[in-house]
């Protein structure tokens, strides 16, 4: 995979980010909770849209995904990562995760995330050294420690 950069998201990214969520998450939502309700999902997305805390993943000038990370003195939390289907299976998710792991390693902080049980991304996280530390009916909570 070619190198990527991260840029802050803005209000202007709203439509593209909503489309990205639909294309990357709809099947997992349907497997977990049943039929996709466009109105409900759009309202949830709008309520949770905080462009100041999201970064767009860019590859060769093209928007390729989004990552949302929260940082504190105690830990780094990957809240969300979505890679556009056009950029999946090219190791882009691994490259983004490698950057987060390097940051966590450098700061000697754990990195934590949760992943839907139906999402095969769990395999990537386990390959990168994350372990399951808890679960809900729908998600696994995972943690990596330096």
N, C-alpha and C positions, 0 to 999 in steps of 0.2 A: 504494500500500500504506500502510496506517496505520502509525503508529510502533510500534516494538517495544521491549521491554526485555529485559534478560538477568538471570536469577537463578541462583544456584548450584544445581547439581543435588544431590540427596541420595539416600540408599539407597532412599527411598520412591519415587523415579522409575524404579527398575530395570525393572519390568514394562512401563511405558510406553515407556522408551527401547529395550528389546528389541523391542517391537512396531514402533517407529519404524524400527529398523534393518531388520527384515524387510520392511516396506512400501516402504522407499526403496532398499534395496540388493540384495534377492533377485534381481531380474532381471539386474543387472550381474554379480553373482557367478555366476549360471548361464551367462551369455554368456561369461564369462571362464574358469571352472573346471569347468563342467558342472553336473549336478543339485544343487540345494540339499540339503545334509545337515543336517537340523534339529538333530540331536544334536551334531554337530561345531560348527556355527555357534553354538549356545547355549553350548557349552563355551568357545569362543573369546571370545564376548561376556563371559561371566562372568569369565574370566581377565583381560580387559582393562578391566573396568568400574572406573573410578576417578572416582567422582562428584565428588571434590574438585577435579578439573581440568576438569570439564565445566560448561557453562552452558546452561540451558534458555532458548530463545528464546520470549518470551511476547508475544502480540498480543491486546489487549483482554481480558486475564485468561485467555486460553486458551493452553495449551502448544502451540507451533507448530513446534518443532524443537530442535536441539541444536548447539552449537558447542564445539569443543575446540581451544584455542590454547595453545601453549607459547612463552614469552618468555625471551630471554636478552639480554645486552648486545650481542650481535652480530647478532641477527635475531629476527624473529617467525615462527613456524611455525603455519600452519593445519593441524592434524592431521586434523580431521574437521568436516564440516558436513553436517547432514541436515535437510531441511525436510519436514514432514508433507505428504503428497499433498493434504490439504485446504487447504494454504496455498501450494502451488506455483503458479507462473505469476502471482504477484501482486507481484513485485519484492522479496520479502522476502529472498531470498538476496543480491540486489544490495545491499539496505540493510545487511545484516550485513557484507558485504564492504566496502562504503563506509566503515563504521566502523573496520574493521581497517586499511584503506588510510590513513585519516586518522591513526590511531595511528602507523602505520609512517612516514608522511610527517612527522608531528610529532617523532618520535624519530630521524628520518633513518636508519631501519633498513630493510633489505630484508625482504620478506614472501615466504615460500616455502610451497609446498604440493605434494602429488602428487594426481593424479586418475586413476582407472581409464580405460584407453584407450576403453572402450565407453561411458563416461559423457559425455553431451552437455554437462555442466557446463563442460567444457573451453572451449566457445564463450563462456560468460560470463566465465571467467577471461581469455581473450584480449581480449575487449571491454574489460575493466578494465585492460589493459596488461601482463598477465603474458606471459612468453615461455617456451617450452619450453627447458630447459637440460640435460635428460637424459631417459633413459627406461629402463624395464625391459621385460620381455616383456609385462607387464600394465598398467603405469602410465607416465604422463608426469610428470616432475618439472618444476615451473614456478616462476618467480621474478619478482617485481616489485621494482624498486629505485627509491628516491626520486630 
